[in-house]
Amino acid sequence: MRRRQTLALFGAAAAGLAAPAVHAQQLLDIRFTLDWAFQGPQAAFLLALDRGYFREAGLNVTMDRGFGSGDVPVKISSGAYDVGVADINPTIRMRLERPEVDLFSPFLVYDATALAVMTLRRENIRTPKDLEGKLIASPESDAGRQLFPAFARAAGIDASTIRWQSVTPQLREPMVAQGRANAITGFITSGIFSLRGLGIADQDIVTMRYSDVGANFYATSMITSRRFAQANPRAVTALISGLIRAQYDSLADPAAAIANLRRREPLTNVELETARLRMSLEELTFTPHVRQNGFGKVDMARLQASVDAVRAAFGISRPMSASDIYDPSFLPPAAQLKLA
């Protein structure tokens, strides 16, 4: 009897060891790009990967840092990546300008836009009008720079008077901190906290959010192609489910999300990146609307207004319906859209 029990346990253990190898052969490889460097706001996405939410759904996801929301649709449309997360508006612009592109969003992550112009009090820029004639530093792929014409139109300023300095992501905040530019564009979760990290006091940072002037865009979203989504519908749904779980995990325990981030980036400033993560969760992701309704309850009229604002800002005559850029049919069941 004892021998039979030992053999049974050995067989079960062997089967358990063999199972992952078999399962691994069945995993679907997915190339995933983030919108920016591994910072606080990206911690929730990395948490979904590192906690195995994708792998348990049969997905082998590789997740790389990004270089701006404007860069993400370019790389997905070229085939370099299958899926990404980025501000949706550069993708809207690409779709308007290039009708042959089949990119869309099956899931909107941020309910509020993070786009802003940031400057320092010493520059004497208090209102958007004060930006006229000034030098703004930003990467060309930055969503704030790409959507600046929409901000300018909403604020009633002459965008043609703005001078732009193209810089790498690492040099954006130092340019304004060192007085080499008058302002920068970007996400508040990047710009404000990077300026703090350079020793700039909060009271010396002036922030003009795009939403303050009525450019109330939807923002960070999951981006993929129709071709990929139609070929892998279950994978797209599984990715969304994993991202939602990780957003709620991060809201419940930001310290755990940042600890996981630090395992990838040992030089992570825990205090700074925790503050970034909290802002992205509390102000941009879990807005009162999302807390009440869960994810997926998109205001299509608001999204259509964003599409039309992008069209107007760039002088694009071709119309596009909001349903062409956002398709909720890949969302998981309602119970997975609101977890708390």
N, C-alpha and C positions, 0 to 999 in steps of 0.2 A: 504493500500500500504506500509506504513511504517513498519507494523507488518510483512508483507511478506518479505520485504527487510532484516529485522532483522533476521528472521528465515533462510533466504537464506545464510546470512553471517555466522550465527551460524553453519549451516550445512557444509559450505565450511571450516570453521575453524576446525570443528570436523573431517572432512575428512583429512585435512592437518595433524592433530595430530595423526590420526590413521595410516596414510600412512607409517611413519617411522617404526612403530611396525611390519607392514606387510612386509615391505622391509627387515627389520632386519632378519626375519625368512628365507629369501631367500639368505642371504649372504653366500658365500663360505668361510669357515675358512681356512686360510693359515698361516703356521708357518714359519717365515722368520728370518734368522740369518745374522747379519752383520759380517764383517771380523775382527773387532777390537772394542775397546771401543768407547763410544760416544764422538768423537772428530770432528774437523773441516771437514775432508774428509767424515765423516759419516753424516754430517748435511744435505746434499742434499737428501740422502735416507730417513732420518727421516722427511724431509720436505714433501716428497711425501705422507707419511703416515698421517702426521698431517694436511695437507691441504685437506685431504679427496679424493685424486685422486684414491686411490684403492677402497674406500667405494662406490664412485659414480659409479664404474664399477661393483658393486655387490660383492666386496671382503672384508672380515673381516680379516685384516692382523694384526698379532702380530709380532713385530720386536724386537729382542733381540740383545744385544751387542755380539761381537765375541771374540775369543781368538787366532786369527791367521788364515791365509788363509789355512794352512795345516789342521786345525781342521774342517773347513767348509765341505769339501767333506766327511769326516768321519761321521759327524753328519747327513748329508743328506742321505748318503747311508744306515745308520742305521735306518732311519725313524724318527729320533728325530725332523727333520725339513723337510719342503717340498721344500723350495727355500732358496738361500742365495746369497750373493755377496762376492767374494774372488778372489785373484789372480788365474788365470786359470791353472797355471802350476802344482801345487800340484794335481789338478784334472786330468791333463794329465798323471802325473806319476802314479796315482792310476789306471787309465784306462789301462795303459801299463802293470802294474804289476798284475792287477786283471781283466781279460777280462770279467768276469761275471758282473762287475759293469756297470750300465746303465746311469751314470751321463754324462751330456753334458752342453754346454752353448748355449742358444738361443740369447744372447745379450752380446757384449763386450762393457764395459763402458769406461775403460781407453785405449786410443790408444797408449800410451807410458808406458813403465814399470817404476815402482817406486822403484824397488829393488836396493839396494846398500849396500856396506860395509862402515861403518862410524867409524872413529877413531879420535884421537886428535893429534895435531901437535907435542906434547911432546913425543909421542910414536915413532917418527922418521919412520913412515910408509908413504911413499910417492907414492909407486906404488904397484900393486897387488903382485909382487914378494916379497916385503917386509913383506907380511903376513905369509910367510912360517915360521913355528916354533912358531907362536904366538898363544895366547889364545883369542878366540872369544866367547863372551857371547850372547846367544839368546835362546828364547823359542824353544822347539823342533817342535812346530807347525808353526813357522815362515816360510813364503815362501822363504825369503832370505836364511835361513839356509838350507831348503830342496833343493833349486836350486843352492846352492853354488858349488856343483860339476860341474855344467854347466858353472858357472862363472870361476871356476878354469881352466877348460878345454879350454875355450875361451881365457883366459889370459895367459895360458902356465905356470901355477904354479902347484906344487905338493900338491894336496889336502890332501894327507895322512899325511903331516907334521903338519896340523892344529890341534890344541887342542880346544875342545869345552867345554863350561860351560853352562849347561842347567839352565835357570833361568825363573822366572815368568815374564810376560810382564812388571809389575811395576818395576822390578829390572834391566831390560836390560840397560837402559841409565845410571842409577847410577853406574853400575859396571865399565863402562869405565870412567865415570866422577871421580870416587873415586880411579882410578888406579888399580882396582882389575881384569880388563881384558884389553887386548890391543885394542880390536875393537868389534864392534857389527854388526849384519846384520839386515835388515828390510827395510821398506818403507822409502823413504826420507821424506815423510810427517809426519812420526812418529818420526824417530830418530833425524833428524836435529833439529826439533822444541822442542822436549823433552830435548835435550841437551841445547838448548837456555834457556829453562825454568829452568834448573839447574844452570844457571849463566855462561855457557860457551860462550865465544865470537865467533862470526861467523868466524873470521879469524883463530881461533884455531881448527875449525872443518875441518877434511879432509874427503871428500866424493868420493868414487869410485863407480860410477853407473855401473850396469851390462851392460847397453847399450853402455858404453864407450869402452868396450872390445869386442863388437860384439854380446853379449847375449841380442839381441834386442827383448825380448819377448813381446807378448801381456800381459796384466795384469788384473786388476780388471774386473770381468765379473759376470753376473748372472749365477748361477749354479742351476740345478734341475735334476730330473731323467726323463728318457723317460716315465716311467710308469705314473708319475704325469702329464707330459706335454701332453701325448696322451689322458689321461682321462679328462684334463682340458685345452684344447688349447686356448679357449677364455680368460681364467684367465691368462695364461702365456703372451698372447699379451697385456692384460690390465696392467699387472705388468710392462712390458717394457714401455708402453706408459706413465704410471705414473712416472717411473724413469726418462725418457727423459724430461718430462715437468719440473720435479723438478731440473734437472741439468741446464736447461736453466733459470729457476727461480733463482737459486743460482748464476749463472753467472751474471744475471742482477742486483741482489740485495743480495750480500753476507751478508750484515748486517742483513737482515731479516732471512736468514738461520741460522745465529749464534744466533740471538735472540730466535729463535724457539728451537735451541739446548740448550740454557741456561735455558729455561723453564723446560727441562728434567734434566739438570745438573746444578744446581744453582751455583756451584763452578767453572764453566767454566771461563777460562781466555780469555776474549773476544778478546784481541789483538793477543794473541798467536794462538787461534783457527781460527781466521779470516785469519791469514797468512797461516795456514795449508790448509784451504779451498781454498784460492786463488791459491796456488801452485797446488793443485790437479786438479782444474778446468783449469787453464791457461797453465800448462805444461804437464799434463797427460791426461786430458779428451778432452778439446777443442784444440787439436793440429791443425796446418794449414790444415791437411788432413780432419779432422772432420769439421772444420769451412767451408771449401769449399764444402764438399760432404754430410755433415750430418752423423748421426750414421748409422751403418749397412753396410758400404762399406769396408768390411774386405778383406785384401790382403791375399788370401788363401795360396799363396806361402810363405809369411812371417810366417804365422801360421804353415805351414808344416815344415818350418825350425826350429821353436820352438819345435815342436813335436820331430823332429829328434835330436835336441840338448839334449832334456831330455833323449831320448833313449840312446844316446851315453854317456851322463854323468853318467848314472846309469847302463850301460852295459846291456841294455835290447835288446834282439835280435828280439822280436816280432815287426813287423811294425804296424803302425796305420796311417790311413789317417786323414788329418785335418778335413775332412767332418764328421768323426766319433765323433769329439769333439765339433764342432761348426755347428749348424743347423739354418740358417736364416729364415726358413719357418714360424716361429712364430712371426716375426717382424710385427709391425703395418704398415699401408700404408705409402708410401713415404712422404706424407705431414706431417706425425707425426714424421718423423725422422730428420727433419731439421726445427726448429721453428724460426730461426732468420738468 
